[in-house]
Amino acid sequence: MRIHNFCAGPCTLPLDVLEEVQGELLDFEGSGMSVIEMSHRSAEYEAVHEDALTLFRENAAVPDDFTILFLQGGATLQFAVVPMNLLGEGASAGYVRSGTWGKGALKDAAAWGEAYAAWDGESIAFSRMPSDDELELRPDTRYLHVTSNETIEGIRMSSFPDIDLPLVGDMSSDYLSRPIPWERFDLVYGGAQKNLGPAGLAVMVVRTAALEEMHTDLPSYLRLGAHADKHSLMNTPPMFAIYVTGKVLRWMKERGGVAGMEERAARRSGSVYDAIVGSDGFYRSPVEPAHRSHMNVVFRTPSNELDAAFLAGAEEHGMRNLKGHRSVGGIRASIYNAMTDEGVDSLVGFMAAFRDSAG
Ligand SMILES: Cc1ncc(COP(=O)(O)O)c(C=O)c1O
């Protein structure tokens, strides 16, 4: 029996996709092999690879002057790869320190080059994102790094900064659940393991003109230009993750692409927020309403004991992985693209029943 899996990542994937993968595991399209057993230079795999690249471009409406890269090392490696490639001599990078992940991205950039916090939400417990006029940018800034959705604190940028500098975005936890205003970005990246597919793949999209100005004296894997030149086939790519991601992207396209996913996310997170707001103070969200994530809904009951009872009761009703991140506690429902409406309905129903029984 399948549970409703609210994990923050890796997370639930569409059942249709899993069944298709299961059906093809021993014999992919008459090749007599699975995708994980074939050469990454084979015609069969190259078709899978190109298909996934094309579907990503279509779903995210990536303009022709941007290059899509399939990389490894998760989003974490990109924390380092971005400044290594983009930060030239005498330039600095501004970071929005909006939560755990924005903090991590800044720390890694600062280990390589000149990086600073253009805004810091720590003193307000990362309960909201900044407005454009709160950003403090130095004149030598090459880019401003933003985290579109802070997975742990449950906040999102409801709109991206509209400033005179290129943006770089970590979109790991709301990738392809909202449109990306490409004209503002030089680069976006994210791990696949939430909205796109299995862990092991990171997808980066970079303005091709920016790619041409990047450092060329880096070791080959760290040099983005090397991946671009070889269509992300410079070395053996994470083939299984790319193959499954291609299927998830097709599943997404059939459901209206990013526009469809955006509507789903607003509606489904909205029903959980409504359950919080309508609970007469029993459930509380620490996040300012305009900044509430559409992917990771964080909330609490009146006490740690009730939080624990909530999690145990939810589990008995087939809902797992609702525990908040260990650094913040409480409850977190991650409602990524592939979460079913039934999963969300079960959660909302259980929230009402639990409040009635405990309140
Ligand atoms: C917003 C964000 N950035 C970065 C990461 C780190 O990703 P990875 O584990 O792929 O390195 C995560 C992981 O949850 C995340 O949610």
The ligand as an ORCA input file, in Angstrom:
! r2SCAN-3c Opt
* xyz 0 1
  C      16.455     25.209     -1.152
  C      17.500     24.134     -1.035
  N      18.742     24.397     -1.448
  C      19.712     23.470     -1.368
  C      19.461     22.222     -0.859
  C      20.575     21.208     -0.790
  O      20.346     20.305     -1.807
  P      21.219     19.011     -2.086
  O      20.912     18.048     -1.001
  O      20.715     18.584     -3.446
  O      22.637     19.410     -2.131
  C      18.174     21.893     -0.430
  C      17.874     20.553      0.119
  O      16.840     20.283      0.657
  C      17.166     22.879     -0.519
  O      15.923     22.621     -0.118
*
